[in-house]
Amino acid sequence: MTGSQFHLQAHVDDLYANGPRRLALRAQTPHEFELWRAALRQAISHLLGIAGRTPPRSVQAVHLTSTDQGAYVEKKFALDVGESVSAPAYVLVPKGEPPYKPVLVFHGHNPSVQYILGNYPDPDTADHWRALDNNYAQRLAEAGYLVGVIAQRGFGERLSDQVIEAETFHSACRQLSFEYLLHGRTMLGERIWDALHLLSFIRARADVVPGVMGCTGNSGGGTTTLWLAALDDRITVAVPYCYFCSFKHSILGVQHCECNYVPGILTLAEMGDLAALIAPRPVRFIAGEHDPLFPIAATRQQFDTVQRAYDLLDAGERCSLAVHPDEHRYDVALSRAWFDRWL
C-alpha cells in the first residue's frame, strides 16, 4: 500500500492557501474598484478563451416554430452564434401589452432546455420537476416577463459524436470541454459566447423595455448567469441559483462535471471576487441550506466579499443572499420577488 507521505492533498491544499490570487478584491475606494474591475474582467476573458472575440451588433436568427402556451407564445429560433454554429433559442412572449421586461434564463444539467420551458416527456416527469420549480422559464413567462432561453452546449440538440451517460440523462460536456481546452477555449467560455448573442438578440426586440435585462438560472444555469453578469453590464439584474460558493469547497470539494473548470482562475480570484464584478447592479444569490454540491458555509463566506464591494459603492441594499430550506433546486418566489423589485 502506498504510504501517506506520497499523497498529494497537502500539496494542492497548500497551493490554494498560499496562492497569490493576484486580482482578489482589495479596492478601498470606488475609483480603485473600477480599475480592479477592468483588470479582472480582461483577465477572465482570456482564461475563458473569449478575449478578442466580439459578437456582432446585429445577431441573425431564423424563426422556426411558434407554440401557444396559454399565457404566452413560445417561439423557437435558430440563433447564429458565429463560426457556422447555430443554437436553438426560445423567446417566450407574454400575451399582455408590450413592452415587456426581459429576462434571460439558463438551464443546468437537465436532459435538455425543454425542462425549464415546462415541456416534459410524461406526466410523472412533469410532476417531479415542477415540484422543484424546475420549469422556471415557463413560470417567469407566465408572470409577464419576456423570457429568452438558449440550449446550452452539450445538452439536448447540442451534442457531439461522443455522449456520456450520466444518471438519468446524457450530455457531451466531457468531450466538448476537453476539445475546447486543446484549442485554448473553455466550455464555459463557449456558453458565455452563446449567451452574449442571445443577450444582443433579445435587447434588439422592439417589444422589450429598453435598458434593462434580467438573468437567472439554476446550477449550471446559475454558473452561466453569474459569469455573464460579471462580464457584461447589459445584465442589469442577476439571480444565480445553486452555484455561488467557493471554488475550493464546491468545484474542487465535490465531484462536478468537466464543464465547470476554468484553468487558472484561482491564480486570479475566488468566486466572491468574481461575483463582486456585478456591483453595484442588483444581484440575489440563492442557495439551498442543505445543498450537497455547494456547501452553504462556503457560500456565506464568499458572500462577505461581495457584500464588501456593494458597501464600498454605497449599494448594500442591492446585494442579497437568500437561502431556502431545501437542497439543490430553484425557487421561483425568491427570484420573482427580486425581479419585481429591481427590474
Beta strands, then each sheet from edge to edge (+ up, - down):
strand 1: 61-68
strand 2: 72-80
strand 3: 86-94
strand 4: 102-106
strand 5: 146-150
strand 6: 164-166
strand 7: 169-171
strand 8: 214-218
strand 9: 237-241
strand 10: 283-288
strand 11: 319-324
sheet 1: 1+ 2- 3+ 5- 4- 8- 9-
sheet 2: 6+ 7-
sheet 3: 10+ 11+
end
